Amino acid sequence: MQAEKLRDIVIKALEDMKAKDIVVIDVKGRSSVTDIMIIASGTSAQHVKSLAETVAIQAKEAGEAPLGSEGVSEGEWALIDINCIVVHIMLPKVRDFYQLERLWNLDIPTVEVTAETNSH
């Protein structure tokens, strides 16, 4: 599956589950781990868990089973590795602490997803 199609599936799953502050970072050619990084916030530990589980299910149903996941059971920070996409879902306080956007924002195209920028 093309990375862009999978990206759209992940974003839709996050939006449908009311994730907050979704950001997509294109790291193609700058990371050997992934092409696209998606970062989103959940409102509670249970919300983070639900978001991560939904992303994993939606990716699998689209034919891209996740290669792995981390932190889902704790609920403060979940990582889902879907081959060409790595999804980070965090509580706002954890996201503020790690500041992944700032880490990767070295002249790398970043898109904040809103209803206006993500029309399916």
C-alpha positions as CSV (number, residue, x, y, z in Angstrom):
1,M,0.0,0.0,0.0
2,Q,1.2,3.5,-0.8
3,A,2.3,5.5,2.2
4,E,-0.1,8.4,1.4
5,K,-3.1,6.1,1.4
6,L,-2.1,4.5,4.7
7,R,-1.4,8.0,6.1
8,D,-5.0,9.0,5.2
9,I,-6.4,5.9,6.9
10,V,-4.4,6.6,10.1
11,I,-5.5,10.2,10.1
12,K,-9.1,9.3,9.6
13,A,-9.0,6.8,12.4
14,L,-7.4,9.4,14.7
15,E,-10.0,12.0,13.7
16,D,-12.9,9.6,14.1
17,M,-11.7,8.8,17.6
18,K,-11.4,12.6,18.5
19,A,-7.6,12.7,18.7
20,K,-6.2,16.2,19.4
21,D,-3.5,18.2,17.7
22,I,-2.7,15.7,14.9
23,V,0.6,16.5,13.1
24,V,2.1,14.7,10.1
25,I,5.9,15.0,9.6
26,D,7.5,13.8,6.3
27,V,10.9,12.3,7.3
28,K,11.4,10.4,4.0
29,G,15.1,10.4,3.2
30,R,16.0,11.8,6.7
31,S,15.2,8.7,8.7
32,S,16.1,5.1,8.1
33,V,13.2,4.0,10.4
34,T,10.2,5.4,8.6
35,D,8.9,7.8,5.8
36,I,6.1,9.5,7.8
37,M,5.7,10.2,11.4
38,I,2.2,11.0,12.8
39,I,1.9,12.6,16.3
40,A,-1.4,13.0,18.1
41,S,-2.7,13.6,21.6
42,G,-5.3,11.8,23.6
43,T,-7.2,13.3,26.5
44,S,-6.7,10.5,29.0
45,A,-4.7,7.2,29.3
46,Q,-7.8,5.3,28.2
47,H,-8.2,7.6,25.2
48,V,-4.5,7.1,24.2
49,K,-5.1,3.3,24.5
50,S,-8.3,3.4,22.4
51,L,-6.6,5.6,19.8
52,A,-3.7,3.3,19.4
53,E,-5.9,0.2,19.3
54,T,-8.1,1.8,16.6
55,V,-5.1,2.8,14.5
56,A,-3.7,-0.7,14.6
57,I,-7.1,-2.3,13.7
58,Q,-7.7,0.1,10.9
59,A,-4.2,-0.4,9.4
60,K,-4.7,-4.2,9.7
61,E,-8.1,-4.0,8.0
62,A,-6.5,-2.0,5.2
63,G,-3.9,-4.8,4.7
64,E,-1.0,-3.3,6.6
65,A,-0.7,-5.1,9.9
66,P,1.4,-3.1,12.4
67,L,5.0,-4.4,12.8
68,G,4.8,-3.6,16.5
69,S,3.6,-1.3,19.2
70,E,4.9,0.0,22.5
71,G,3.4,1.6,25.5
72,V,-0.2,0.9,24.7
73,S,-1.0,-0.8,28.0
74,E,0.4,2.2,30.1
75,G,-1.6,4.8,28.1
76,E,0.7,7.7,28.5
77,W,2.5,7.2,25.2
78,A,1.8,4.7,22.5
79,L,3.8,4.0,19.5
80,I,2.5,2.0,16.5
81,D,5.0,1.0,13.8
82,I,3.1,0.5,10.5
83,N,6.2,0.0,8.4
84,C,6.4,3.3,6.4
85,I,4.5,5.2,9.1
86,V,5.3,5.5,12.8
87,V,2.4,6.8,14.9
88,H,3.0,8.4,18.3
89,I,-0.1,9.0,20.5
90,M,0.6,10.8,23.8
91,L,-1.0,12.6,26.7
92,P,-0.4,16.3,26.3
93,K,2.0,16.5,29.3
94,V,4.1,13.7,27.8
95,R,4.0,15.4,24.3
96,D,5.1,18.7,25.9
97,F,8.0,16.9,27.6
98,Y,9.4,15.1,24.6
99,Q,8.6,17.7,22.0
100,L,9.0,15.4,19.0
101,E,7.8,18.0,16.6
102,R,10.6,20.3,17.6
103,L,13.1,17.4,17.4
104,W,12.1,16.7,13.8
105,N,11.4,20.2,12.7
106,L,14.8,20.8,11.1
107,D,13.5,22.1,7.8
108,I,11.3,19.1,7.4
109,P,7.8,19.6,6.0
110,T,5.3,19.4,8.8
111,V,1.5,19.5,8.4
112,E,-0.9,20.1,11.2
113,V,-4.1,18.2,10.3
114,T,-7.4,20.0,10.6
115,A,-10.8,19.3,9.0
116,E,-9.8,21.9,6.3
117,T,-6.4,20.3,5.4
118,N,-7.6,16.7,5.5
119,S,-10.6,16.3,3.1
120,H,-11.2,12.7,2.3
